Amino acid sequence: MKCPFCGADDTQVIDSRVNDEGDSIRRRRRCGACDKRFTTYETAELHLPQVVKQNGTREEFKREKLRLSFTRALHKRPVPTEYVDNALNHITQKILSLGEREVPARDLGEMVMHELKMMDKVAYIRFASVYRSFSDVDDFSDVIRDLDLPLVNTKRSSADDEKG
């Protein structure tokens, strides 16, 4: 590491500390030539892949955009923020482990649905209804059936017709 004061290559690490989150290291250094001290920070540089949308356009992976999807699906649901953070971490790790430069938006949506399915069934159905563009009640019934939840009979019997 070059000294920012005199430009000498002869610098020495005199102290290293990991930050509270454990994702960077703070190093105190001393220049052998001018004897001045300075601090450097070391962090891992991760390159997340680009997201390829349905129409072929590409955009940077945005963790906050994913968080917004979770927030909308989980609106007024009793799910702690910690669960959302864990889900975002799972998705980010999965994307990194793929080692690809691009990831289809459809795959990202499926990962969100998987996390929501384990987290909250109502949020899962909400997300699925928008993500899969449900057009009628049968689409909801299919998703509920896939969740193995009891399906309320929406058809009225002739006995109900006579009462109503």
C-alpha positions in Angstrom: 0.0 0.0 0.0 1.4 3.4 -1.0 1.7 6.1 1.6 -0.9 8.9 0.8 1.5 11.5 2.1 4.8 10.8 0.4 3.9 8.0 -2.0 6.5 5.5 -0.6 5.7 1.8 -1.0 7.2 0.9 2.3 4.2 0.9 4.7 3.6 -1.4 7.7 0.4 -2.6 9.3 0.5 -1.7 13.0 -3.1 -2.6 14.0 -6.0 -4.5 12.4 -9.6 -4.7 13.6 -12.7 -6.3 12.2 -15.8 -4.0 12.3 -18.9 -4.9 14.3 -20.7 -6.5 11.4 -17.7 -8.6 10.5 -17.7 -7.5 6.8 -14.7 -5.2 6.7 -11.3 -4.8 8.3 -9.8 -1.5 9.5 -6.0 -1.3 9.3 -3.8 1.3 10.9 -0.6 1.7 8.8 2.7 3.5 9.3 4.9 4.8 6.5 8.5 3.7 6.8 9.8 6.7 4.9 7.9 9.7 6.4 6.7 8.0 9.6 3.1 9.3 9.2 0.1 7.1 10.0 -3.1 6.5 8.1 -6.0 4.1 8.1 -7.2 1.8 5.3 -10.4 -0.3 5.1 -10.6 -3.7 3.5 -13.9 -5.1 2.2 -14.9 -7.9 -0.1 -15.9 -6.6 -3.5 -18.9 -8.6 -4.8 -20.3 -8.2 -8.2 -24.0 -9.1 -8.3 -25.3 -10.1 -11.7 -27.5 -7.9 -13.9 -31.2 -8.7 -13.9 -32.6 -9.5 -17.4 -36.2 -8.4 -17.5 -39.0 -10.0 -19.6 -38.6 -7.4 -22.4 -34.8 -8.1 -22.6 -33.6 -4.9 -20.9 -31.0 -5.2 -18.2 -30.6 -3.4 -14.9 -28.4 -3.7 -11.8 -29.5 -6.0 -9.1 -31.1 -3.8 -6.4 -31.6 -5.3 -3.0 -34.0 -2.5 -2.1 -36.2 -3.3 -5.0 -36.5 -6.9 -3.7 -37.2 -5.5 -0.2 -40.0 -3.4 -1.6 -41.6 -6.5 -3.2 -41.5 -8.3 0.2 -42.9 -5.2 2.0 -45.8 -4.9 -0.4 -46.7 -8.6 -0.2 -46.3 -8.6 3.6 -48.3 -5.4 4.2 -50.2 -5.6 7.5 -49.0 -9.2 8.0 -47.4 -10.3 11.3 -44.0 -11.1 10.0 -40.8 -9.6 11.6 -38.4 -7.5 9.6 -35.7 -10.0 10.6 -37.4 -12.7 8.5 -37.4 -10.3 5.4 -33.7 -9.6 6.0 -33.0 -13.3 6.2 -34.9 -14.0 3.0 -33.0 -11.2 1.2 -29.8 -12.7 2.4 -30.8 -16.1 1.1 -31.7 -14.8 -2.3 -28.5 -12.7 -2.5 -26.3 -15.7 -1.5 -28.1 -17.9 -4.0 -27.6 -15.4 -6.8 -23.9 -15.0 -5.9 -23.4 -18.8 -5.8 -24.8 -19.1 -9.3 -21.7 -17.3 -10.5 -23.5 -15.9 -13.5 -23.2 -12.4 -15.0 -26.9 -12.2 -15.6 -30.0 -13.6 -13.9 -33.5 -13.7 -15.5 -36.1 -11.6 -13.6 -38.4 -14.6 -13.7 -35.8 -16.6 -11.6 -35.6 -13.8 -9.1 -39.4 -13.7 -8.8 -39.5 -17.5 -8.2 -36.9 -17.1 -5.5 -39.1 -14.4 -3.8 -42.1 -16.7 -4.1 -40.2 -19.5 -2.5 -39.2 -17.4 0.5 -42.7 -15.9 0.9 -44.3 -19.4 0.7 -42.2 -20.4 3.8 -42.8 -17.1 5.5 -46.5 -16.2 5.1 -49.1 -17.9 3.0 -51.2 -14.8 2.5 -48.2 -12.8 1.4 -47.3 -15.6 -1.0 -50.7 -15.5 -2.6 -50.6 -11.7 -2.8 -47.2 -11.8 -4.6 -48.2 -14.7 -6.8 -51.4 -12.9 -7.9 -49.4 -9.9 -9.2 -46.3 -11.8 -10.3 -48.3 -14.4 -12.3 -51.0 -11.9 -13.4 -54.0 -13.8 -12.1 -57.0 -13.2 -14.3 -59.8 -14.9 -12.3 -60.7 -16.7 -9.1 -59.6 -20.0 -10.5 -56.0 -18.8 -10.5 -56.3 -18.1 -6.8 -57.9 -21.5 -6.2 -55.0 -23.2 -8.0 -52.4 -21.5 -5.8 -54.3 -22.2 -2.7 -54.6 -25.9 -3.7 -50.8 -26.0 -4.2 -50.4 -24.7 -0.7 -52.5 -27.6 0.7 -54.7 -25.1 2.5 -58.4 -25.8 2.9 -60.3 -24.2 0.0 -63.6 -22.6 0.9 -66.3 -23.7 -1.4 -67.3 -20.6 -3.4 -70.2 -22.3 -5.3 -73.6 -21.9 -3.7 -75.8 -24.9 -3.4 -79.4 -25.0 -4.5 -80.3 -25.0 -0.8 -78.5 -21.7 -0.4 -80.4 -20.3 -3.4 -83.7 -21.2 -1.7 -82.7 -19.4 1.5 -81.3 -16.3 -0.1 
